[in-house]
Structure formats: C-alpha cells, structure tokens
Amino acid sequence: MIESFINYLEHEKRSSTHTVMAYRQDLEQALAFVSQSFSLDSLESCSHGELRAWVIDLVEQGFSQTTVNRKLATLRAFYKFLMRSKLIAKDPTYKLKSLKTPKKLPEFLQETTISDILKTDVYAPTFEGQRDRMVLEFLYLTGVRLSELTSLKWKDIRLAEEQVKVLGKRQKERIIPLTKSLQQHLVRYKQKVEERFSAPEADTPFILSNTGGKAYSMLIYRIVRQYLDLFAQTTKRSPHLLRHTFATHLLNKGADLNAVKDLLGHANLAATQIYTHNSMEKLKAVFDQAHPKA
C-alpha cells in the first residue's frame, strides 16, 4: 500500500517531489525494520507496539528529535490514508507520542548591525545595487515572508496611502504601513527599474531579477547572504532572520503584541509570543545592570 499512498500524494495532494521522496524513504525504512524485527511483510499488519519499537530504535541510532517526529508524521499520514480507504480498522499510531524538542529562540540582528547593513554607501547606484538594498530594507521594515516578497506586484505598493498590501498564508490579506525612509527608497528603486527596463505596470513583479523577470527565491537568498556576510555575526543568513529581527525590534520598543501579530500575519498569538522571550532577555539584562539589588 505504500505505492498507493505515494500515488495519492503525487496526484491528489499534489505534494512536492521532495516531500514525496521523504515520505517514501520513511515508510520503506519503517517497513524494513518491522520486516527484520517482527517478520511482518507490510505496514498494514503493524500494531502500536511494533511501531513504537521502531521509534525507540531510531532514538537509539542517534536520530534527532526533529527527525524522529518527522518520521512519525509520515506514519500518521500513511495510516490516516489507510483508515480513510477502509483498509485497516484501527490506527496503530493513535497512542504514539511525538518526542519533546528543545525550544530554540529565534535569532535576530542588533540595531547597530541593521544600521550598517542599510548604509547607502554599501550599495552601488545601479539597478542591481538599489534592488538589493530594497530587498534587505523591505524584509526588515515590513517583516514579510520570502514568499510574500516574491509574490508582490507594483499594484500592491500604495505609496499615496503609505502602505503595502500583502497576501499571506491561506490567502489572507494584510496591510503593512511603509516608513518614510522606505517610501523614499521605493521611489529611487522605481526610477532604476524604469531606467533599466521600462515603467512598471500594475501587474509587474515588485522585485525583479537582473533580466527583468520575477525574482526567484534563491536570488533573494543570495542577496541576503551577501550583505549579512559583511556585517552580521549570526549563524543564520536567511531572509527569515530579518523577519525575526523586525518582530523583536518592535517588541523591544514596546509594541503591542497583538499589533505585531497582525503585522506578521500570524493566525494566533502563540506564534508571536516566541519573540517576547528575546525581549525578556533584554529586560533582564537592563535589570541586572541597573537595579541596585540585582
């Protein structure tokens, strides 16, 4: 039934090639284990005990909690498919619990680092230079996701209203205000677009590649890494780091948590609250330094 499940992923769920490959590998690995350890010839024959033994074996082999939990998610999806297809009467993953993973605080850049990254003399006065600066500045000053940035069109940039309309996850729209400095650079960037190509139309992609097409994700990654390598001392060099920085800086300056949630496009406060830990670390540092009894 593994092949039937894979066909379902490919043709009905339209899962990516990478996802399908990962699911296949996980299921084949599980099947190999129960075949060798319990002489079972299919995953449909497995009970809770056999699957739990596989999880224990993965842990003993040194797989990380994240990897084990991903494999568990594969099993749950597979048995859900079997249940829906009425091929099994009971889901053997029902009592399998995910492993606890240590919570990692999101990394962020210091304000001085951001100031260095956005210095005007770092960027060439060419289309590429001003486009690169727009990428860094827009990610930091709006907190948009990478996919949201590459999907933006010029009609979404509302300079007269000093705001941008962003289409986020689950096709949910949100409005983000544009700072004065970002508005000024938007005008300069648009001039470079016109000089290099032509005046952008309403449906023209906002961030363009060197040839005038829609900027692809890896181009944005390369731009961000190029400039973060010059100034940042963090281990991460991704566009999402600037989103983390946007949220953390707002909260450090006393922004309302609900307002930050709306700006980020989070569905609930739980996803936003992780940034308060970074703010709390700053408060603790101030307390330790300033309070006479600290």
Secondary structure, DSSP 8 states (H G I E B T S, - for coil): -HHHHHHIIIIIS---HHHHHHHHHHHHHHHHHHHHHH--S-GGG--HHHHHHHHHHHHHTT--HHHHHHHHHHHHHHHHHHHHTTS-SS-TTTT---------------HHHHHHHT-GGGS-SSHHHHHHHHHHHHHHHH---HHHHHH-BGGGEETTTTEEEEE-GGG-EEEEE--HHHHHHHHHHHHHHHHHS----TTSBSSB-TTSSB--HHHHHHHHHHHHHHH---S--SHHHHHHHHHHHHHHTT--HHHHHHHHT-SSHHHHHHHHHHHHHHHHHHHHHH-TT-
